[in-house]
Amino acid sequence: MTDRHPKTITRIPRLFLHKGTGQARAKFRGRDHYFGRYGSPEAHRR
């Protein structure tokens, strides 16, 4: 018997630097989300 539903893959979005503001940015579900200053512990926690 084969599974007819695709498997969902859960992955943690990668942080990128928003050069204009210096903030950490990640894109998921098609939208950008900002997490504070890039490289800060706060940005990595979120």
C-alpha positions in Angstrom: 0.0 0.0 0.0 1.4 3.4 -0.9 0.9 6.7 0.9 -1.0 9.1 -1.3 -0.2 12.2 0.7 3.0 14.1 0.3 5.3 14.2 3.4 5.6 17.5 5.0 9.1 18.7 5.7 9.6 20.9 8.7 12.7 23.0 8.5 14.1 26.0 10.4 14.3 29.0 8.1 17.8 30.4 7.6 18.6 33.9 8.8 19.8 36.5 6.3 21.2 40.0 6.7 18.9 42.8 5.5 21.7 45.1 4.4 19.6 48.3 4.5 18.7 48.0 8.2 21.3 45.5 9.6 18.5 43.2 10.8 18.2 39.5 10.7 15.6 38.4 8.2 14.0 35.0 7.4 11.4 34.2 4.8 8.7 31.6 5.5 5.2 31.1 4.1 6.2 33.7 1.5 6.6 36.5 3.9 9.7 38.2 5.4 10.0 38.3 9.1 12.6 40.4 11.1 14.3 39.3 14.3 16.4 42.1 15.6 20.0 43.0 14.9 21.8 40.4 12.8 24.3 38.3 14.8 22.7 39.1 18.1 21.7 36.3 20.6 18.1 37.6 20.4 17.9 37.1 16.6 19.2 33.5 17.0 16.8 32.7 19.8 13.7 33.6 17.8 
